[in-house]
Amino acid sequence: MSAEGLHQGSILRSLLLSGAKEKPHACAISGKAFSYRDNLKWHVLDHVKHDKPYSCNICNKTFSVMHSLRIHLKTHTNEKPHVCEVCSKAFTLKGTLKAHLRTHTKEKPYSCDWCSKTFSQSGHLMKHLRTHTKEKPYECHLCSKSFAQRYGLSRHLQTHKKDKLHICDICNKRFSLPKSLQIHLLTHAREQYVCEICDVVFNSQEDLDAHSLAHTTENPYTCGMCDKIFSRLDHLSCHLIMHSGEKPHLCAFCNKAFTQQRFLKEHLRTHTKEKPYACDVCYKAFTQAGHLKQHSRIHTYDQGYT
């Protein structure tokens, strides 16, 4: 054997001893296995929790636990810190690297109880099992047709893209997906909830009512650092973060950090080029509501001198 072959063999042995450990903690729902019990707990929560409060600011995918969101965000940043020492291929997750190592070792630890066929990855075994059980867990939300594999569903959804079945009742604009229609409806909702005092626009009556308190004399919450007063406790909490210097809201594109989520959402539009605020007079669009308000003064000025 060559010196290079001996070197690669020693690398594989050391990686197997340090990284390719047994995964004794298996999910009873999906069959996915984990090395540590805590990782299994996080995974199971995605099955059993109906509320998913943690949302990706880039693609709006939701998660039950913050840990799952952090892992997901790496798919947008293209960060791949886990590198295979045999072929130098890089991966986002350590678990994916471990699974990849089996392509070098030819290890196949996952065995089918029906036909004894073996697989290098638990996911491959799960797909194979459906050839025996005839299970089709991936259902189309448009026509209820179901598929055994995710790829089959993705390919099927392409057939619906030509059909714009979801129509806006206000402007008759048509959309392929119901979620696209829901996002579009917000553009109409923004026109309905306007503060009569300062003209700030909101997406719901609840947000407008909460904002209106800022114009009253009732400001019971005081900042202990600068004596600024607030009508709501959550507004004070957001304000206190500015004093602490903490910036928990991180942009997945450029890693810029922000004190509040709304600042992050505004910043993200510099990457996505989204301009949700459109002028009713000339249809010019803007990334922020404040920019639209400033622009609208041009038309107000013109009307005053016509």
N, C-alpha and C positions, 0 to 999 in steps of 0.2 A: 504493500500500500504506500502511496506517495505521502510526503510530509504534509501536503495540504489536506489530503484525506484524513490523516491521523488527527490533524488540528480540528477539522470539522467534527470528527467523531467525538473528540474530547469536549467540544462546545456543546454538542447535543446531549451528552451524558450529564454535564453540569446543569444544563437547562432543565432537563427532565427531573433531576434531583431537587432543584430549587423551585421550579415553576409549575411543572405538570403534575400537581398533586391530585389526589383523589377528590371527587366532588360528592361527598356523602349526603348533602342536603338537597333533595329534589322537590320541585313544586308538584303537588298532586293534581293541579289543574292543567298545566302545560307540559309537564315533564322536564322542564329546564332544570339543570343541576348546578349547584354552587359549592364552592370550597368552604364558605363561612355561613353560619346560621343567620347573621345580620343581613347579608346580601339576599338570602332567601326571603327574609321578612320584608325587605323593601320591594322585592319582586312581587310577592303575594298581595301586597297592598294595591298594586295596579289592577289586580283581578277583583278584589272584594270591595274596594272603596268606590262608591258611585260619584262622589264629589272629587273633582280634580282641580284644586285651586291654583296650582302652579302652571302658568302659561308661558310658552315660548313667544318672545316678542317679535320673532322673525317669521315663523310659520303658523303661529297660534295653536300649535299642538299642546294639549294639556296633560298634566301628570298629577298623580296622587301625592307624591313626595318630592321634596326639593332635590334629593339625591338623584332621582331619575331625570329631572330637568337639567341638572348640571352635566350629566353624561350626554344627554341629547344635544346640548348646546355645542359640544365638541364637533358634532357632525356639520355645523355651520361654519365653524372657524377653520376646519380642515387641519386642526391640531392632531398630530400623530406622534406622540412621545415614545411609544413602545415599538422598538426596532428588533427585528429578527437578526440574531448574530450569525446565522448561517447564510442567508441570502440578502440581508439588509432591507427587506420589505418592512414598511412601517405601518402601524395600526393605531387607531384612536383609543381602543380599550385594551387593557391587559389580558382580559379573557379571550379576545379575538386573536391576540398573539399566541396564547396557549393553544388554541384550537388549530392555528396555522402550523405550529411546530409539529403537529402530527402528520403533516404532509411530508416532512423530512424523516420522521421516525417510523412512518407507516403503522403507527399504533391505532387500533380500532376498538376502543373500550366499550362502545355502546352496541348491545346485541338485541336483535328482535326476538321476542318470545314466541312469535308465530312460526318463523321460518329459519331462525338462527343466523340470519344475515347480519354482518357487523358493519359499524360505521365509525368514522373518526370524530364526528360531532353529534351532540344530542339533537340539534335541530334537524339534521339529516335523518336521524332515526324517527323523529316525530312525523316528518313528511312521508317516510316509508310506511309507517304504521297506518296511515290513512288509506293505503292501497288495500289493507286488510279490513279496516273498520268501515270504509266507505264514508267516513266523516267529511263534511264540507263546512268548515267553520267560517269561511270568508263570504259574507253575504253582501250583495249589491244593495245599497240604500235607495236606489232609484227604482229597481224592478224586482227586488227580493230574490234574484237568482243567486245560487250559492256555488262556491268553488272549494276544492281541496287545498289549493295552494294560493298564496298571496299574489303570485305572478299572474295566475289565471284571472283573478279579480281585477288587477291593474290593467291587463290587456282588454278585458270586457268593458271596463269603464270608458275606454277610448271610443267605443261604439256609441256611447251616450253624448259625447262631446259635440256631435253634429246636431243633436236634438236639444233645443233650448226650451225646456218644458216649464220652467219657472218664470212667471211673468209678474212684474211689478204692477200692483193695482193703481198706483198713482200716475206713473208715466209710461206704462206699457213696455218698458225695456225688458228684454228676455235674457235668461241666464241658463247655463247648462246644469249648474249645481244649486241646491237649496241654500248652501252656506254663502254662495256668491250673492244670491238675492238678499239674504239677511244683512250682509255687509252693505249692500247698495241702499237698503231701506234706511240705514242710519243717515244717509245724506239728506233724506226727506225729514227725518226726525229732528235733525239739527235746526231746521227752520221753525220748529214749533215751540221751543223752550228758550225764550230770550228774556234776559233780565231787563225790566223796564227802567232801571236806574242807570246801569252802566253798559247795557247792550251786549253783555257777554252771552254767548250761545252755549246751550247744554243739550246733551243727548236725551235727558229724561226730566220729568217734572220733579222727581226726588232730588236730583242734583241741583236743579234750579232753586228749590225750596231751601236746601242746605246752604247754597250760596247767598240767598237773600238775607240770611241771618247776619252776614257780614256788614250789611247796611243798617242794621238796627243798633241800638245803644247797648244791647245785652252782649257783653264780652267778658264772661266770667273766668276765662282761662288766661293766666298771665305767665310769661316767660320769666324765670328767676334770674336769667343772665342779662337780658336787655330791657326788661319791663314791657315788651310788646304784648298786646292783648289780643285774644282770639275768641270767636264765638263758639268754636267747636274744639273738643279735646284732640281729635285726630289732626286738626290743623296745627295745634300746638306741638304735637308729636313730630310732625313733618318738619316744623320750624326748628325744633331742638336738634335734629340731625345736622342742620347747617352749622350749629355751634360745635358739635362734636367732631366735625370734619369727616365723618363716616360717609362713604359713598358706596352703598351696597348694590346699586343697580348698574351692571356692567354690560357694555355693548359687545356683542359676540363678533362683530366685524372688525373693530379697531381697538377693543379693550379700554375705551374711554369710560370712565365711571361717573355716576351721577348720584345726587342725594335723594332724588325722588323719581319714581317710575314715569311720571308724566314728562319729565325732562328727557328721560331716555327714549320715550316714544317719539318725541319731537325730533330728537337727534337721529333716530333710525331712518327717518324720512330722507336724510341727506344721503343715505346709502341706497334705499329702495326707490328714490325719486317719486314717491307717492305724494300727490297733492290733493287731499280730500276736501279742501275748502275752495269752492268756486264762486266767482262773482256772478250775481244774478243779472247784471247789466251787460257785461262784455264777455262773460264766461272765462275770464282769466283765472287760473287756479294757483293755489298757494299751499305750502306745507304746514303753515300755522294759522290759527284763527286770528291772531293779532295782526298778522301781515295782511289778511283779507280786510280786516276792519280799517286798517290804515289806508289800504288801496281804495276802499269804498268812499272815502272822503273826496277823492278826485271827482266822482260822479255827483256827489252832493254839492260840491263847489260849482260844477258845470251847470247843474239845474238852477242854482241861485242866480246865474247870470245869463239865462236864456230868455 
